[in-house]
Every structure is written in structure tokens, then in C-alpha cells.
Amino acid sequence: MAKAARVLAALKRDGWIERRRVGSHRVLVNGDRQRIWAYHDGADLGGPAMARVAKDYGYTLAELRRL
């Protein structure tokens, strides 16, 4: 399981930029794509959550794990 903070940091390294934040909800943008990140930093992202994040952000699960 990966912590949400590590996955978020990997997304930011790959070009996603945090546009704004309200509590634990963050709006991330990459080019013309915009997504909402709604995980607390310390939350464990198991298999189903990682698969959902990968799909939402345009990655395969293997690509997201390599980031």
C-alpha cells in the first residue's frame, strides 16, 4: 500500500500542478486536464484506490507505481 502523500508527490513530479486547495480537496491540473485529489496525506491507498487514481489521471496501474 502506498501513502496518499507519496502518490500525490509522484503525480506532481510528472507534471500535475496544484491549482487550489480547500481542506483535503486539491484541484490538480496538467495541461487542459483537471482532476480533484480528495485523499488525506496519511491515508493508505490499497489496490482498488490505486487503480481508481491511475484511471482518473490517465495512467495504467503499472505506470502509476513506477512514478
GUDREN-314395 format. One record per residue: residue number from 1; residue in one letter; x, y, z of N, C-alpha, C in turn. Coordinates in steps of 0.05 Angstrom, whole numbers, padded with zeros to 5 digits. Each point is the difference from the previous one (the first is absolute). Layout:
! residues N
k=NUM&r=A&n.c1=X&n.c2=Y&n.c3=Z&ca.c1=X&ca.c2=Y&ca.c3=Z&c.c1=X&c.c2=Y&c.c3=Z
...
! end
This chain:
! residues 67
k=1&r=M&n.c1=00017&n.c2=-00024&n.c3=00000&ca.c1=-00017&ca.c2=00024&ca.c3=00000&c.c1=00018&c.c2=00025&c.c3=00000
k=2&r=A&n.c1=-00009&n.c2=00019&n.c3=-00015&ca.c1=00014&ca.c2=00026&ca.c3=-00001&c.c1=-00015&c.c2=00021&c.c3=00015
k=3&r=K&n.c1=00015&n.c2=00018&n.c3=00013&ca.c1=-00013&ca.c2=00022&ca.c3=00013&c.c1=-00009&c.c2=00020&c.c3=-00021
k=4&r=A&n.c1=-00022&n.c2=00014&n.c3=00005&ca.c1=-00010&ca.c2=00019&ca.c3=-00019&c.c1=00019&c.c2=00023&c.c3=-00005
k=5&r=A&n.c1=00016&n.c2=00008&n.c3=00020&ca.c1=00019&ca.c2=00022&ca.c3=-00004&c.c1=00022&c.c2=-00008&c.c3=-00020
k=6&r=R&n.c1=00008&n.c2=-00025&n.c3=00000&ca.c1=00021&ca.c2=-00009&ca.c3=-00019&c.c1=-00011&c.c2=-00002&c.c3=-00028
k=7&r=V&n.c1=-00025&n.c2=-00008&n.c3=-00003&ca.c1=-00012&ca.c2=-00001&ca.c3=-00026&c.c1=-00004&c.c2=00028&c.c3=-00011
k=8&r=L&n.c1=-00009&n.c2=00018&n.c3=00017&ca.c1=-00004&ca.c2=00028&ca.c3=-00008&c.c1=00027&c.c2=00012&c.c3=-00009
k=9&r=A&n.c1=00021&n.c2=-00005&n.c3=00015&ca.c1=00027&ca.c2=00010&ca.c3=-00007&c.c1=00009&c.c2=-00011&c.c3=-00026
k=10&r=A&n.c1=-00006&n.c2=-00025&n.c3=-00006&ca.c1=00008&ca.c2=-00012&ca.c3=-00026&c.c1=-00016&c.c2=00013&c.c3=-00023
k=11&r=L&n.c1=-00025&n.c2=00006&n.c3=00005&ca.c1=-00016&ca.c2=00014&ca.c3=-00021&c.c1=00011&c.c2=00028&c.c3=-00005
k=12&r=K&n.c1=00008&n.c2=00014&n.c3=00021&ca.c1=00011&ca.c2=00026&ca.c3=-00003&c.c1=00027&c.c2=-00001&c.c3=-00015
k=13&r=R&n.c1=00016&n.c2=-00020&n.c3=00005&ca.c1=00025&ca.c2=-00003&ca.c3=-00015&c.c1=-00005&c.c2=-00005&c.c3=-00029
k=14&r=D&n.c1=-00023&n.c2=-00012&n.c3=-00007&ca.c1=-00006&ca.c2=-00007&ca.c3=-00027&c.c1=-00015&c.c2=00023&c.c3=-00014
k=15&r=G&n.c1=-00002&n.c2=00023&n.c3=00012&ca.c1=-00011&ca.c2=00024&ca.c3=-00013&c.c1=-00027&c.c2=00010&c.c3=00009
k=16&r=W&n.c1=-00012&n.c2=-00013&n.c3=00020&ca.c1=-00025&ca.c2=00009&ca.c3=00011&c.c1=00006&c.c2=00023&c.c3=00019
k=17&r=I&n.c1=-00016&n.c2=00022&n.c3=-00002&ca.c1=00004&ca.c2=00023&ca.c3=00016&c.c1=-00024&c.c2=00005&c.c3=00018
k=18&r=E&n.c1=00004&n.c2=00006&n.c3=00025&ca.c1=-00022&ca.c2=00005&ca.c3=00019&c.c1=-00010&c.c2=00028&c.c3=-00005
k=19&r=R&n.c1=-00024&n.c2=00003&n.c3=-00010&ca.c1=-00011&ca.c2=00026&ca.c3=-00007&c.c1=-00011&c.c2=00014&c.c3=00025
k=20&r=R&n.c1=-00016&n.c2=-00015&n.c3=00015&ca.c1=-00011&ca.c2=00011&ca.c3=00025&c.c1=-00006&c.c2=-00023&c.c3=00020
k=21&r=R&n.c1=-00006&n.c2=00008&n.c3=00025&ca.c1=-00004&ca.c2=-00020&ca.c3=00021&c.c1=-00021&c.c2=00010&c.c3=00019
k=22&r=V&n.c1=-00019&n.c2=-00017&n.c3=00008&ca.c1=-00019&ca.c2=00006&ca.c3=00021&c.c1=-00001&c.c2=-00025&c.c3=00018
k=23&r=G&n.c1=00012&n.c2=00002&n.c3=00023&ca.c1=00002&ca.c2=-00023&ca.c3=00018&c.c1=00017&c.c2=-00022&c.c3=-00012
k=24&r=S&n.c1=-00011&n.c2=-00024&n.c3=-00002&ca.c1=00015&ca.c2=-00022&ca.c3=-00012&c.c1=-00005&c.c2=-00002&c.c3=-00030
k=25&r=H&n.c1=-00017&n.c2=00016&n.c3=-00011&ca.c1=-00006&ca.c2=-00001&ca.c3=-00029&c.c1=00018&c.c2=00019&c.c3=-00015
k=26&r=R&n.c1=00014&n.c2=-00011&n.c3=-00020&ca.c1=00018&ca.c2=00016&ca.c3=-00016&c.c1=-00008&c.c2=-00002&c.c3=-00029
k=27&r=V&n.c1=00003&n.c2=00022&n.c3=-00015&ca.c1=-00006&ca.c2=-00001&ca.c3=-00028&c.c1=00027&c.c2=-00001&c.c3=-00014
k=28&r=L&n.c1=00005&n.c2=-00021&n.c3=-00015&ca.c1=00025&ca.c2=-00004&ca.c3=-00015&c.c1=-00005&c.c2=00004&c.c3=-00029
k=29&r=V&n.c1=00018&n.c2=00013&n.c3=-00014&ca.c1=-00002&ca.c2=00005&ca.c3=-00028&c.c1=00025&c.c2=-00009&c.c3=-00014
k=30&r=N&n.c1=-00003&n.c2=-00010&n.c3=-00025&ca.c1=00022&ca.c2=-00007&ca.c3=-00017&c.c1=-00008&c.c2=00005&c.c3=-00028
k=31&r=G&n.c1=00009&n.c2=00023&n.c3=-00011&ca.c1=-00009&ca.c2=00008&ca.c3=-00026&c.c1=-00029&c.c2=00008&c.c3=00001
k=32&r=D&n.c1=-00017&n.c2=-00012&n.c3=-00016&ca.c1=-00028&ca.c2=00007&ca.c3=00001&c.c1=-00016&c.c2=-00019&c.c3=00017
k=33&r=R&n.c1=00013&n.c2=-00019&n.c3=00013&ca.c1=-00014&ca.c2=-00019&ca.c3=00017&c.c1=-00001&c.c2=00010&c.c3=00029
k=34&r=Q&n.c1=-00022&n.c2=-00004&n.c3=00014&ca.c1=-00004&ca.c2=00008&ca.c3=00027&c.c1=-00012&c.c2=-00022&c.c3=00016
k=35&r=R&n.c1=00011&n.c2=-00007&n.c3=00023&ca.c1=-00011&ca.c2=-00021&ca.c3=00017&c.c1=00000&c.c2=00009&c.c3=00029
k=36&r=I&n.c1=-00017&n.c2=-00013&n.c3=00016&ca.c1=-00002&ca.c2=00006&ca.c3=00028&c.c1=00015&c.c2=-00022&c.c3=00016
k=37&r=W&n.c1=00017&n.c2=00007&n.c3=00018&ca.c1=00014&ca.c2=-00018&ca.c3=00017&c.c1=-00013&c.c2=00002&c.c3=00028
k=38&r=A&n.c1=-00013&n.c2=-00020&n.c3=00009&ca.c1=-00015&ca.c2=00002&ca.c3=00025&c.c1=00009&c.c2=-00020&c.c3=00021
k=39&r=Y&n.c1=00026&n.c2=-00006&n.c3=00001&ca.c1=00010&ca.c2=-00019&ca.c3=00020&c.c1=00017&c.c2=00015&c.c3=00020
k=40&r=H&n.c1=-00003&n.c2=-00008&n.c3=00026&ca.c1=00017&ca.c2=00011&ca.c3=00021&c.c1=00028&c.c2=-00010&c.c3=-00004
k=41&r=D&n.c1=00020&n.c2=00016&n.c3=00006&ca.c1=00028&ca.c2=-00007&ca.c3=-00005&c.c1=00008&c.c2=-00027&c.c3=00013
k=42&r=G&n.c1=-00010&n.c2=-00006&n.c3=00023&ca.c1=00009&ca.c2=-00024&ca.c3=00014&c.c1=-00017&c.c2=-00025&c.c3=-00007
k=43&r=A&n.c1=-00019&n.c2=00003&n.c3=-00018&ca.c1=-00017&ca.c2=-00023&ca.c3=-00006&c.c1=00015&c.c2=-00021&c.c3=-00017
k=44&r=D&n.c1=-00005&n.c2=-00025&n.c3=00006&ca.c1=00011&ca.c2=-00022&ca.c3=-00016&c.c1=-00018&c.c2=-00005&c.c3=-00024
k=45&r=L&n.c1=00013&n.c2=00000&n.c3=-00023&ca.c1=-00015&ca.c2=-00006&ca.c3=-00025&c.c1=00005&c.c2=-00029&c.c3=-00008
k=46&r=G&n.c1=-00020&n.c2=-00016&n.c3=00004&ca.c1=00002&ca.c2=-00028&ca.c3=-00007&c.c1=-00003&c.c2=-00004&c.c3=-00030
k=47&r=G&n.c1=-00002&n.c2=-00025&n.c3=-00008&ca.c1=-00003&ca.c2=-00007&ca.c3=-00028&c.c1=-00023&c.c2=00014&c.c3=-00015
k=48&r=P&n.c1=-00024&n.c2=-00002&n.c3=00010&ca.c1=-00023&ca.c2=00013&ca.c3=-00014&c.c1=00003&c.c2=00030&c.c3=-00002
k=49&r=A&n.c1=00010&n.c2=00013&n.c3=00022&ca.c1=00003&ca.c2=00029&ca.c3=-00001&c.c1=00022&c.c2=00008&c.c3=-00019
k=50&r=M&n.c1=00022&n.c2=-00015&n.c3=-00001&ca.c1=00022&ca.c2=00006&ca.c3=-00018&c.c1=-00010&c.c2=-00004&c.c3=-00029
k=51&r=A&n.c1=-00016&n.c2=-00020&n.c3=-00006&ca.c1=-00010&ca.c2=-00005&ca.c3=-00027&c.c1=-00018&c.c2=00023&c.c3=-00008
k=52&r=R&n.c1=-00016&n.c2=00010&n.c3=00019&ca.c1=-00018&ca.c2=00023&ca.c3=-00006&c.c1=00015&c.c2=00025&c.c3=-00006
k=53&r=V&n.c1=00021&n.c2=00005&n.c3=00016&ca.c1=00017&ca.c2=00024&ca.c3=-00004&c.c1=00014&c.c2=-00003&c.c3=-00027
k=54&r=A&n.c1=00011&n.c2=-00023&n.c3=-00007&ca.c1=00013&ca.c2=-00004&ca.c3=-00025&c.c1=-00019&c.c2=00006&c.c3=-00024
k=55&r=K&n.c1=-00023&n.c2=-00011&n.c3=00002&ca.c1=-00020&ca.c2=00004&ca.c3=-00022&c.c1=-00008&c.c2=00030&c.c3=-00002
k=56&r=D&n.c1=-00005&n.c2=00012&n.c3=00023&ca.c1=-00009&ca.c2=00028&ca.c3=00000&c.c1=00021&c.c2=00019&c.c3=-00012
k=57&r=Y&n.c1=00026&n.c2=-00006&n.c3=00006&ca.c1=00021&ca.c2=00018&ca.c3=-00009&c.c1=00013&c.c2=-00009&c.c3=-00026
k=58&r=G&n.c1=-00010&n.c2=-00021&n.c3=-00013&ca.c1=00009&ca.c2=-00007&ca.c3=-00026&c.c1=00025&c.c2=-00018&c.c3=-00001
k=59&r=Y&n.c1=00004&n.c2=-00016&n.c3=00021&ca.c1=00022&ca.c2=-00018&ca.c3=00001&c.c1=-00010&c.c2=-00029&c.c3=00002
k=60&r=T&n.c1=00017&n.c2=-00019&n.c3=-00006&ca.c1=-00006&ca.c2=-00027&ca.c3=00007&c.c1=00010&c.c2=-00003&c.c3=00029
k=61&r=L&n.c1=-00009&n.c2=-00022&n.c3=00013&ca.c1=00009&ca.c2=-00004&ca.c3=00028&c.c1=00030&c.c2=-00004&c.c3=00001
k=62&r=A&n.c1=00011&n.c2=-00014&n.c3=-00019&ca.c1=00029&ca.c2=-00004&ca.c3=00000&c.c1=00015&c.c2=00027&c.c3=-00004
k=63&r=E&n.c1=-00010&n.c2=00017&n.c3=-00017&ca.c1=00013&ca.c2=00026&ca.c3=-00005&c.c1=-00001&c.c2=00017&c.c3=00025
k=64&r=L&n.c1=-00023&n.c2=00000&n.c3=00014&ca.c1=-00002&ca.c2=00016&ca.c3=00024&c.c1=00019&c.c2=-00011&c.c3=00022
k=65&r=R&n.c1=00003&n.c2=-00025&n.c3=00002&ca.c1=00018&ca.c2=-00012&ca.c3=00020&c.c1=00029&c.c2=00007&c.c3=-00006
k=66&r=R&n.c1=00007&n.c2=00003&n.c3=-00026&ca.c1=00027&ca.c2=00007&ca.c3=-00008&c.c1=00007&c.c2=00029&c.c3=00005
k=67&r=L&n.c1=-00020&n.c2=00017&n.c3=00002&ca.c1=00005&ca.c2=00029&ca.c3=00005&c.c1=00011&c.c2=00002&c.c3=00028
! end
